[in-house]
Amino acid sequence: MRGFKCNAIELGNVPKPFSIPDLKDEVTLARYPFLPQAKEWIAKMATTHEIDIDELLDGSMMERARVRARSRLVDSVDSKDGVEVASIGDIHTEEGRLLEAFSFYYARLVVGASEDERLISRWAQAEAERAQHILDRDDAIAIIASTYISEIECDKNGVWRIGLADFIELCTGITGSRWRLPNCDIKDGWVTLFDEGDKYSSKGKVARLLRERMKDDIRLDAIEKMAKMDESLLIRLSEPVGMIRGLVASRTAETIALIGAGEEDWPPCMRKAVSELAEGVNVNHFGRVFLGSMSRCIGLPAETTVDFFRAAPDFNESTTTYQVGHLYEREYTPSGCSKLKVNHNCAVRTGEDRLCDQPWMDHPLKYIRAKQRRRKKQESVEVNVIPPNSGDA
Ligand code: SF4
């Protein structure tokens, strides 16, 4: 029997390995960049390649990583099977590994900056599903299993067994009769994960159980990062956050808070487009596309966006509905301030709006984010100054 037993400590009811095994293989670390062993490796790569937060968010070297991160995020909303397994780079090269590691890192920053735990959970689920698909045929499953599970072993025939406590904790989140205890082979505190041939291999079952633990780890890690983000980072990430939230809203018709961006949070350029259209002014094509994509990003239903155009001189219900639907489908993200200025869609001049005057203001979604943050701060100050029982008078 080849064993991967580790000492266990109790974290609530969850037995986890007391110490995690050493893992130096860079290909494995790039494939599973959420592993606890990957932290040090990613930090080292950042130093070696001089990747700081500015490079990651805006630098040209990290451009492809941001593109890959975007597809990781989009897959987490769009794909039924989680994040696309294949990387866009070759992880047997340093460049490919950089791409995988930092696209994950960037995607985690973006979901964290959304401050939306439902979005974080959804993304964690998709990343864990991706990992499960790869693990199913990866020899690294042994070391990853011993990273996450305190009692797990594999015999020479490739049949795995897992400690009962781990099994009970992990299988509760999985549907299907094979995961129910009365249907399992349990002996001396161990559950044997029998091979079911084409239906479900023993290794496949380990990968499925691991998915539960990886999902929790990825989610908790992102929530921890979220709590540490400062305001300037949250605002800098407004554009990719808007992209992913808009996508979720259009796919699920959920009303999510950036969503929650009431009219008082809208940037002047958006208010200008809406009020000009309401007055029958012919807003130019660039302004119309901007308004449609902004509405999508803040979670307004497509029907509300169509309503914005009702008073336009050339309004036609079916054409506008088609065009707005196209914008929502194609996931357009709104243009930034510089393009809006060039196309005469910016509504302010210097001195007219304090937020628009900020040196970092280069995107209307940042305006909304900053407004929301300020309101939230103000509300918490107000709550703190209201004396207890003040409502009893
Ligand atoms: S500066 Fe940017 S956010 Fe402000 S009104 Fe102009 S385009 Fe909109």
Boltz pocket constraint, residues with backbone or C-beta under 6 A from the ligand:
constraints:
  - pocket:
      binder: B
      contacts: [[A, 267], [A, 268], [A, 269], [A, 270], [A, 336], [A, 337], [A, 340], [A, 341], [A, 345], [A, 346], [A, 347], [A, 348], [A, 356], [A, 361], [A, 362], [A, 363], [A, 364], [A, 367]]
      max_distance: 6.0
